[in-house]
């Protein structure tokens, strides 16, 4: 009976079986409650509300800021006159601030001035020429916008200028600098500490996540944007810092846009704190206009520009400049995608650059051929481009006699070891051709690039707040993106840039900058932050963003958070579509640094006594895929091996991480690097995952949530734990499920499937189309068909289990995968195909589909 109960529980997750809705009686009144027929196939229609709501709120906020600022100015004048108001409370407060500043300077800064060298030595960086002007402008204005191209030195030098200025004036100083990425915050802090000849963590420090190197002496701290954001949400005050430097504001990440909202709201309460915005683009004016605060010379924040003249020339070409390549097709600019023939154009450009242009131009200062980098939107386009290049310079192509390419790929899903190859010199006589996504725009710098071939496309994360679904969409890159890409060339030699679009479209059809994350990404995390900030309903706070989101997106997000249990239906006891009081669950979700659904997964893991496993699964789903690449059948087999018959990505991540930790801690299985390569796991992602697991665990402990021990902790068997984890994941991602069809539609679909494959078992069958049975003898091609469905070396035992049938009436070839005679479904024996559960879908079907995706054009049958 116990086994029957477990089987019934497992049947709950088998969507091929009918789901019976049971009628239950109410526990309160005993009245029978009947189910309601719901149309699950129709998406509800909701009225789309734009950003018109923000105008009135912005005007009200501007009036408040101007009023507060004017009141403070009037107060300063009255206290400066010293007539009869010496007993005024505000005057006393002002004197207290000045006295506190003197005390801080004497007690806190004088020991630091004596221990560290704060004098900045002149250098060759272009920003040094503007040093005094920058310091003077910062002293005289509450907000300053500093625009400077990458490499001018603004990130490392401006904070040091401020330290030196505080030393000369004997003033208290505490500077915090934000960076959008962890690696940037840590690496820049190390560099600045080296320039100041001090130990990292003394005068100069950093804090990213749980990692920090700071001390009582630290007066310059580099942090990620999220660290400062959380600090200001908790303190609701800027007075802890004398200078707040927000770097890379042009990237317009959602955390940065929200941080700008908070800083602007709190600035009137902290008049002594200076705000410096740093941007690498020419669009600094919108940041200056955003901070509409009365200054000595203007209503808007002053803008400072630091020029950075390149040492080498970079020439830009467009599609119309490539007429000699005989381009006989047109681009549909209304459909952002890579035209099939454009791959061949890019390959021809690369060959021309290698064989003709580079030989005619002056030699570079490196002893090998400089590199070519191509910017493509995604991994599929990178694979296709690599295939075209290999065909162009392959052994059977005459181009290979003069052109030798080393084709390298650069994509976030690739393992770190493979990404590192782009920095190494190529073999003698070869030229590196780097196929990259926009990861090489700013995160990665390759100094030996001479040629840039830009498809002018990228993929962006776009959220549908109505369906709570996010997708990666291919879009035309902005002109700022293309300028960043062009900057990859010309670093150590003259360079050339080929943009594979018409110049007219580049100038008139492409946006100047990328759409901010605030208007296209999920808003759940930021809405929860507005509730913690407690300065009004979410839409009244987000309306103050530089690019406010649509009101309908905010309302939909609030509804999703109510469904998730993070918000109550009511705000202060009154129902509100656009607001709701935050719950304890919502407070926990806001503290866990992962997506809202994953945060709920962690909380449900605590409820169901699988907290440790839930934390690991949530961390694995939040970082980059721990499985290196799923572009091979071998990778698919390994992932199914780690899934251990569960058919769950979450369970696969859990088992892979647990095994890796065991190998790392106990030394079993040899070197972890070799072990990860053997099992096609990304060591960098696993390391980041381990750090995130530690951070989540730490934050939960601060909230007094930890693994329950003793009698209160449920003891699950391995089989039960897998089912419980599936229940937890189902609850975490509710209501984002793929809904099964109605029973009648499902029956009709099943009949069509069986008709399509001639009554064969659909869970074991694949088929080829278009085989001409009248002109070719099918059985002669059995071995070739088996080879098409085999990735590894010939395996007679596996191929013997492929049953091949030919159907002349439909020109189809059917392949049925069989199990070994000693192992059939339902038998309790050793699992077939590396611990894979003998389930309803044969592993061979999965592998055949994967091979079709990987091989594409190579999946065709060659006939004589």
Secondary structure, DSSP 8 states (H G I E B T S, - for coil): -HHHHHHHHHHTT-TTS------EE-TTT--EE------TTS--------STHHHHHHHHHHHHHHHHHHHHHHHHHHHHHTSS-TT-HHHHHHHHHHHHHHHHIIIIIHHHHHHS-------S-GGGGGHHHHHHHHHH-SEEEEEE-TTSSHHHHHHHHHHHHHHHHT----EEEEESSHHHHHHHHHHHHHHTT--TTSSEEEEETTEEE--TT--EEEEEHHHHHHHHHHH---TT-SEEEE--GGG--HHHHHHHHHHHHHHTT-TT-EEEEEESSS-THHHHHHSB---SS-SB-EEEEE----SS-EEEE-GGGGGGG-------TTS-S--HHHHHHHHHHHHHIIIIIHHHS---SSSS--EEEEE-SSHHHHHHHHHHHHHHSSTTSGGGGT--EEEEEE-TTS-HHHHGGGGS---TT-EEEEEE-THHHHT---TTEEEEEE--EEEEEEEETTTTEEEEEEEE--HHHHHHHHTTSSSSS-EEEEESS-HHHHHHTS-SS---GGGTS--HHHHHHHHHHTSS-HHHHHTTSTT---HHHHHHHHHHHHHHTSB-SEETTEE-TT---B-HHHHHHHHSSS-HHHHHHHHHHHHTT-HHHHHHHHHHHHSS-SBS--SSHHHHHHHHHHHTTS--HHHHHHHHHHHHHHHHHH-TTS-HHHHHHHTTB-HHHHHHHHHHHHHHHHHHHHTT-----GGGS----HHHHHHHHHHHHHHHSTT-------HHHHHHHHHHHHHHTTT--TTSEEEEE---TTTS-GGGGHHHHHHHT--SS--HHHHHTEEEEEETTTTEEEEEE---TT--TT--SS-HHHH----SS-HHHHHHHHHHHHHGGGGS----
